[in-house]
Amino acid sequence: MIRITDSIAINEDEISWSFNRASGPGGQNVNKVSTAAELRFDVARAFLPEELKQRLRPLAGRQLTLDGVLVITAQETRSQERNRDIALQKLIELLRKASHRPKRRIATRPTRASKTRRLDSKSKRSTTKKLRSSRPDSD
């Protein structure tokens, strides 16, 4: 079990791995060794709270397929094991962000003093701009 938060954990069997050759610099190592790690996590079938799945969709963006599978790739290092750890950390971080409930905003009204301050600053700014645009009288 992979612990996400105190109340949420995912089973390692729900994650599937595949390894391919990484792109970019690395010399012959890139051509010979499959070091890039690709993690696939089926969010649609996972045992996660429904509200977490709803918050995960916009956070995941293009990493989430239409079928509800989260695809995370990591090819930062030359080590397959390290790339695997990086991809797993990305998944955990994404799920932790999705598990955080946004605080409900309580609508408030501006105070009379703040309205007055705003209007005063607007009128001062207006006066400054009027003075700039007016030309001095030619005598």
Backbone as CSV, one residue per row, in Angstrom:
resi,resn,N_x,N_y,N_z,CA_x,CA_y,CA_z,C_x,C_y,C_z
1,MET,0.828,-1.183,0.000,0.000,0.000,0.000,0.876,1.251,0.000
2,ILE,0.499,2.193,-0.825,1.202,3.467,-0.912,0.346,4.505,-0.192
3,ARG,0.891,5.104,0.857,0.175,6.049,1.677,0.179,7.425,1.008
4,ILE,-1.009,7.973,0.784,-1.149,9.306,0.204,-1.370,10.316,1.334
5,THR,-2.409,10.092,2.115,-2.668,10.891,3.306,-2.967,9.912,4.440
6,ASP,-3.372,10.435,5.587,-3.694,9.557,6.717,-4.867,8.636,6.406
7,SER,-5.812,9.131,5.621,-7.021,8.350,5.343,-7.052,7.734,3.945
8,ILE,-6.122,8.100,3.084,-6.139,7.610,1.696,-4.857,6.860,1.391
9,ALA,-5.031,5.660,0.835,-3.898,4.857,0.387,-4.312,4.136,-0.886
10,ILE,-3.348,3.880,-1.763,-3.640,3.135,-2.990,-2.820,1.849,-2.994
11,ASN,-3.364,0.842,-3.619,-2.697,-0.445,-3.711,-1.676,-0.404,-4.844
12,GLU,-0.534,-1.016,-4.636,0.509,-1.025,-5.673,0.072,-1.795,-6.909
13,ASP,-0.903,-2.705,-6.751,-1.398,-3.471,-7.897,-2.197,-2.606,-8.867
14,GLU,-2.674,-1.435,-8.413,-3.446,-0.540,-9.273,-2.553,0.273,-10.212
15,ILE,-1.238,0.188,-10.000,-0.282,0.925,-10.830,0.390,-0.044,-11.788
16,SER,0.433,0.335,-13.068,1.167,-0.478,-14.035,2.333,0.348,-14.581
17,TRP,3.425,-0.341,-14.846,4.661,0.322,-15.286,5.047,-0.157,-16.674
18,SER,5.655,0.744,-17.431,6.313,0.370,-18.685,7.549,1.250,-18.819
19,PHE,8.558,0.715,-19.464,9.832,1.422,-19.585,10.220,1.498,-21.057
20,ASN,10.618,2.678,-21.509,11.032,2.896,-22.894,12.346,3.636,-22.895
21,ARG,12.855,3.814,-24.078,14.100,4.562,-24.217,13.804,6.043,-24.067
22,ALA,14.626,6.704,-23.279,14.439,8.127,-23.020,14.955,8.945,-24.187
23,SER,14.402,10.121,-24.366,14.881,11.013,-25.410,15.895,11.967,-24.817
24,GLY,16.586,12.685,-25.661,17.521,13.701,-25.194,18.938,13.198,-25.077
25,PRO,19.821,14.005,-24.472,21.230,13.651,-24.391,21.459,12.474,-23.446
26,GLY,22.585,11.822,-23.627,22.915,10.682,-22.778,23.842,9.717,-23.482
27,GLY,24.208,10.059,-24.710,25.157,9.216,-25.433,24.573,7.865,-25.786
28,GLN,25.421,6.860,-25.769,24.981,5.518,-26.161,24.038,4.914,-25.134
29,ASN,24.068,5.412,-23.923,23.168,4.900,-22.886,21.711,5.062,-23.313
30,VAL,21.392,6.168,-23.989,20.026,6.428,-24.442,19.619,5.400,-25.482
31,ASN,20.551,5.013,-26.342,20.238,4.088,-27.428,20.126,2.641,-26.961
32,LYS,20.726,2.313,-25.829,20.783,0.914,-25.408,19.806,0.552,-24.295
33,VAL,19.580,1.484,-23.374,18.866,1.146,-22.145,17.512,1.848,-22.085
34,SER,16.482,1.106,-21.672,15.140,1.675,-21.511,15.029,2.245,-20.105
35,THR,15.319,3.533,-19.970,15.339,4.143,-18.647,14.113,5.002,-18.359
36,ALA,13.408,5.452,-19.365,12.234,6.301,-19.127,11.117,5.452,-18.531
37,ALA,10.543,5.914,-17.430,9.481,5.187,-16.738,8.130,5.820,-17.054
38,GLU,7.158,4.976,-17.344,5.792,5.438,-17.592,4.868,4.740,-16.606
39,LEU,4.224,5.529,-15.783,3.315,5.021,-14.757,1.892,5.195,-15.256
40,ARG,1.075,4.156,-15.120,-0.341,4.236,-15.495,-1.177,3.877,-14.275
41,PHE,-2.105,4.781,-13.943,-2.965,4.591,-12.781,-4.401,4.833,-13.220
42,ASP,-5.241,3.804,-13.116,-6.635,3.902,-13.549,-7.457,4.578,-12.453
43,VAL,-7.680,5.865,-12.622,-8.405,6.659,-11.627,-9.877,6.253,-11.592
44,ALA,-10.433,5.911,-12.743,-11.856,5.587,-12.827,-12.189,4.347,-11.994
45,ARG,-11.298,3.371,-11.953,-11.575,2.135,-11.219,-10.906,2.075,-9.850
46,ALA,-10.171,3.087,-9.482,-9.462,3.088,-8.205,-10.434,3.306,-7.046
47,PHE,-10.061,2.782,-5.890,-10.875,2.952,-4.692,-10.500,4.258,-4.014
48,LEU,-10.990,5.346,-4.588,-10.740,6.687,-4.071,-12.075,7.382,-3.867
49,PRO,-12.148,8.331,-2.950,-13.399,9.088,-2.794,-13.767,9.820,-4.084
50,GLU,-15.042,9.878,-4.349,-15.522,10.478,-5.606,-15.146,11.961,-5.708
51,GLU,-15.193,12.684,-4.594,-14.848,14.108,-4.640,-13.364,14.298,-4.954
52,LEU,-12.509,13.361,-4.522,-11.085,13.438,-4.858,-10.893,13.237,-6.365
53,LYS,-11.647,12.299,-6.940,-11.565,12.072,-8.393,-11.998,13.316,-9.166
54,GLN,-13.045,13.992,-8.652,-13.525,15.206,-9.316,-12.472,16.311,-9.286
55,ARG,-11.779,16.464,-8.148,-10.745,17.504,-8.040,-9.496,17.122,-8.811
56,LEU,-9.273,15.827,-9.028,-8.082,15.359,-9.728,-8.139,15.660,-11.227
57,ARG,-9.333,15.641,-11.798,-9.459,15.839,-13.253,-8.830,17.138,-13.742
58,PRO,-9.182,18.297,-13.185,-8.539,19.520,-13.682,-7.062,19.623,-13.313
59,LEU,-6.664,19.040,-12.178,-5.258,19.091,-11.783,-4.380,18.265,-12.720
60,ALA,-4.889,17.112,-13.144,-4.102,16.215,-13.996,-3.987,16.756,-15.418
61,GLY,-5.022,17.408,-15.902,-4.977,17.993,-17.240,-4.799,16.951,-18.328
62,ARG,-3.775,17.134,-19.156,-3.548,16.243,-20.299,-2.975,14.892,-19.893
63,GLN,-2.560,14.762,-18.632,-2.040,13.479,-18.172,-3.153,12.463,-17.982
64,LEU,-4.394,12.903,-17.916,-5.536,12.026,-17.724,-6.175,11.758,-19.079
65,THR,-6.280,10.466,-19.440,-6.875,10.106,-20.723,-8.398,10.173,-20.626
66,LEU,-9.078,10.030,-21.765,-10.537,10.043,-21.779,-11.110,8.846,-21.040
67,ASP,-10.351,7.751,-20.962,-10.803,6.548,-20.259,-10.626,6.655,-18.752
68,GLY,-10.005,7.737,-18.282,-9.799,7.922,-16.852,-8.513,7.302,-16.347
69,VAL,-7.531,7.133,-17.240,-6.236,6.574,-16.845,-5.237,7.718,-16.755
70,LEU,-4.573,7.808,-15.622,-3.562,8.836,-15.390,-2.214,8.300,-15.860
71,VAL,-1.574,9.007,-16.790,-0.284,8.582,-17.348,0.769,9.605,-16.939
72,ILE,1.769,9.126,-16.190,2.855,9.989,-15.732,4.165,9.401,-16.230
73,THR,4.965,10.236,-16.896,6.261,9.767,-17.393,7.377,10.510,-16.673
74,ALA,8.503,9.815,-16.538,9.691,10.408,-15.932,10.903,9.910,-16.694
75,GLN,11.707,10.837,-17.199,12.931,10.474,-17.914,14.064,11.435,-17.570
76,GLU,14.012,11.945,-16.326,14.983,12.949,-15.916,16.384,12.381,-15.722
77,THR,16.470,11.165,-15.197,17.786,10.613,-14.877,18.132,9.457,-15.802
78,ARG,19.371,8.984,-15.692,19.821,7.859,-16.517,19.521,6.528,-15.852
79,SER,18.954,6.568,-14.660,18.650,5.350,-13.919,17.160,5.030,-14.010
80,GLN,16.855,3.801,-14.382,15.459,3.386,-14.480,14.794,3.411,-13.095
81,GLU,15.512,2.965,-12.086,14.975,2.923,-10.731,14.658,4.334,-10.221
82,ARG,15.556,5.272,-10.490,15.345,6.660,-10.044,14.168,7.293,-10.780
83,ASN,14.042,7.036,-12.082,12.906,7.552,-12.852,11.594,6.965,-12.344
84,ARG,11.636,5.714,-11.934,10.448,5.069,-11.380,10.039,5.765,-10.072
85,ASP,11.011,6.069,-9.223,10.724,6.775,-7.975,10.169,8.168,-8.236
86,ILE,10.724,8.858,-9.229,10.268,10.208,-9.573,8.819,10.173,-10.039
87,ALA,8.477,9.208,-10.902,7.100,9.097,-11.405,6.136,8.790,-10.263
88,LEU,6.547,7.933,-9.344,5.701,7.603,-8.200,5.500,8.821,-7.294
89,GLN,6.547,9.604,-7.096,6.431,10.827,-6.294,5.501,11.839,-6.965
90,LYS,5.546,11.920,-8.295,4.641,12.823,-9.021,3.190,12.405,-8.800
91,LEU,2.935,11.093,-8.826,1.581,10.588,-8.596,1.120,10.925,-7.182
92,ILE,1.966,10.659,-6.199,1.613,10.922,-4.804,1.338,12.411,-4.599
93,GLU,2.180,13.256,-5.178,2.012,14.711,-5.041,0.698,15.174,-5.673
94,LEU,0.369,14.618,-6.835,-0.868,14.982,-7.524,-2.085,14.554,-6.705
95,LEU,-2.040,13.350,-6.138,-3.155,12.878,-5.328,-3.273,13.665,-4.025
96,ARG,-2.151,14.088,-3.465,-2.199,14.906,-2.242,-2.826,16.265,-2.526
97,LYS,-2.475,16.862,-3.670,-3.084,18.140,-4.039,-4.586,17.984,-4.217
98,ALA,-4.999,16.872,-4.848,-6.424,16.642,-5.086,-7.171,16.331,-3.799
99,SER,-6.494,15.777,-2.809,-7.169,15.437,-1.555,-7.433,16.664,-0.691
100,HIS,-6.733,17.756,-0.965,-6.905,18.982,-0.195,-8.197,19.673,-0.613
101,ARG,-9.119,19.803,0.339,-10.380,20.479,0.048,-10.165,21.982,0.034
102,PRO,-10.585,22.666,-1.026,-10.428,24.128,-1.028,-11.350,24.756,0.020
103,LYS,-10.843,25.793,0.637,-11.606,26.484,1.664,-12.740,27.265,1.013
104,ARG,-13.940,27.144,1.576,-15.072,27.875,1.023,-14.922,29.352,1.302
105,ARG,-15.133,30.144,0.285,-15.018,31.582,0.439,-16.305,32.125,1.024
106,ILE,-16.142,32.942,2.035,-17.297,33.592,2.648,-17.379,34.995,2.054
107,ALA,-18.487,35.263,1.391,-18.655,36.558,0.736,-18.771,37.653,1.787
108,THR,-17.961,38.685,1.626,-18.015,39.820,2.548,-18.212,41.089,1.739
109,ARG,-18.643,42.142,2.430,-18.846,43.423,1.761,-17.758,44.376,2.215
110,PRO,-17.337,45.270,1.326,-16.311,46.237,1.723,-16.862,47.216,2.764
111,THR,-15.987,47.665,3.636,-16.405,48.622,4.674,-16.593,50.010,4.058
112,ARG,-17.285,50.874,4.780,-17.505,52.234,4.289,-16.171,52.969,4.148
113,ALA,-15.258,52.746,5.101,-13.955,53.421,5.062,-13.152,52.979,3.835
114,SER,-13.208,51.682,3.507,-12.445,51.220,2.342,-13.030,51.782,1.045
115,LYS,-14.366,51.926,1.004,-14.989,52.537,-0.181,-14.537,53.989,-0.322
116,THR,-14.512,54.694,0.788,-14.096,56.106,0.783,-12.650,56.241,0.338
117,ARG,-11.767,55.380,0.881,-10.354,55.416,0.486,-10.189,55.157,-1.009
118,ARG,-10.936,54.204,-1.524,-10.847,53.885,-2.947,-11.291,55.060,-3.796
119,LEU,-12.409,55.675,-3.447,-12.915,56.802,-4.224,-11.984,58.016,-4.124
120,ASP,-11.393,58.237,-2.935,-10.445,59.344,-2.780,-9.222,59.146,-3.668
121,SER,-8.696,57.924,-3.695,-7.512,57.678,-4.526,-7.841,57.819,-6.011
122,LYS,-9.066,57.414,-6.391,-9.466,57.582,-7.790,-9.558,59.064,-8.163
123,SER,-10.117,59.860,-7.273,-10.267,61.284,-7.592,-8.903,61.975,-7.630
124,LYS,-7.964,61.568,-6.742,-6.616,62.141,-6.769,-5.913,61.786,-8.077
125,ARG,-6.059,60.564,-8.488,-5.442,60.117,-9.738,-6.037,60.870,-10.925
126,SER,-7.344,61.050,-10.890,-8.027,61.791,-11.951,-7.507,63.226,-12.033
127,THR,-7.364,63.855,-10.885,-6.860,65.228,-10.835,-5.442,65.296,-11.402
128,THR,-4.602,64.363,-11.025,-3.226,64.331,-11.520,-3.203,64.230,-13.039
129,LYS,-4.029,63.364,-13.581,-4.043,63.184,-15.034,-4.594,64.416,-15.746
130,LYS,-5.588,65.070,-15.147,-6.132,66.292,-15.751,-5.081,67.399,-15.778
131,LEU,-4.328,67.509,-14.703,-3.278,68.528,-14.650,-2.181,68.254,-15.680
132,ARG,-1.887,66.996,-15.930,-0.866,66.652,-16.922,-1.307,67.017,-18.325
133,SER,-2.576,66.786,-18.629,-3.031,66.993,-19.996,-3.299,68.454,-20.326
134,SER,-3.634,69.259,-19.325,-3.906,70.678,-19.603,-2.599,71.423,-19.872
135,ARG,-2.637,72.306,-20.845,-1.454,73.068,-21.201,-1.481,74.410,-20.476
136,PRO,-0.321,74.876,-20.101,-0.309,76.184,-19.411,-0.772,77.291,-20.382
137,ASP,-1.410,78.284,-19.815,-1.895,79.396,-20.634,-0.702,80.192,-21.162
138,SER,-0.776,80.503,-22.439,0.299,81.310,-23.022,-0.065,82.776,-22.871
139,ASP,0.785,83.538,-22.211,0.512,84.965,-21.961,1.133,85.831,-22.999
